[in-house]
Amino acid sequence: MKNIAKKLLATVLSVALLAGCAPLTKKESSAPTETPKTVEPVDVNVAALKGPTSMGMVQMMKENDEGKITSNNYKFEILSAVDEVTPKIVKGDVDIAAVPANLASVLYNKMEKNLQVLAINTLGVLYICETGDSIHSVADLKGKTIYASGKGATPEYVLNYILEKNGLQVGTDVTIEWKSEHAECVQALAQDPNAIAMLPQPFVTAAAAKNDKIHAALDLTKEWDAIQQNEKNKSSLITGVVVARKDFVEAHPEAVVDFLEKYEASIKFVNEKNDEAATMIESYDIIAAAVAKKALPFCNITYIAGKEMKEKLSGYLSVLNEQNPKSVGGSLPEDDFYYGAN
């Protein structure tokens, strides 16, 4: 028995010596390790509207269609109008969506706080356009008629705010003639050489492609920023955000992080590689590649998340709330509205 014990002891010592001679790698540790958690892919239904909010997604959509994304089962849908996407979010048919900034606040109130904004994806895209050369500042709009579409929505509140902050009163100093579609505003520009219109990108570029006399005279994002220099609580002009149902965020936090990482990369690609992105944009029937290529530098597609998102978006919604509380759903969102900002 003593011989057996001696042999076992010798074996144990030999193994210990061999282990001690093995080179240590950076991943090795004397502390106990846990088995990495395996996250199973989940279904993620994503919706966006035709325009800048979907233009920033095209690289991610293309990689998904090519089977290069396997982390989750993404399904993308591009819709033409806000009233198409809203019921899908409310009913739960869509988990993540790119929507107008003020609509996010409206839905937050309508859905009893079951919605969070994940990131800002588009800053201002509104421009004052003309075919002549009479508008060089907001002050030059005095005594003019502006053709615009979007009454009762963000474009109206933004235009009113900028005019008022520049000392111009709607109905007294400036007349706004509201149209149901952007195309009607473009038609007014074509028919009247003195006409002025408010148009969004990429519609400005598309209109200029058909009538080379049409050009952007004022960038309303820059005019907004100029006003903010004198404001105590600064904000940014924001067009679009990406939102998610709060119950989805809580149930699938890893999927949300995965989406945002890939979405941010897609936005970076679109902004840095306009030519390739323009081709993708046309392939998804958003706008023609030739128009997209020219419009992209002026669409203000971006990715802003966390505390910076909260600061910019809360300030913007506060301005809209002062114009008309209904524009944000009756009341401003609480802190839980801003994903990753607290």
Disulfide bonds with the S-S distance in Angstrom:
none
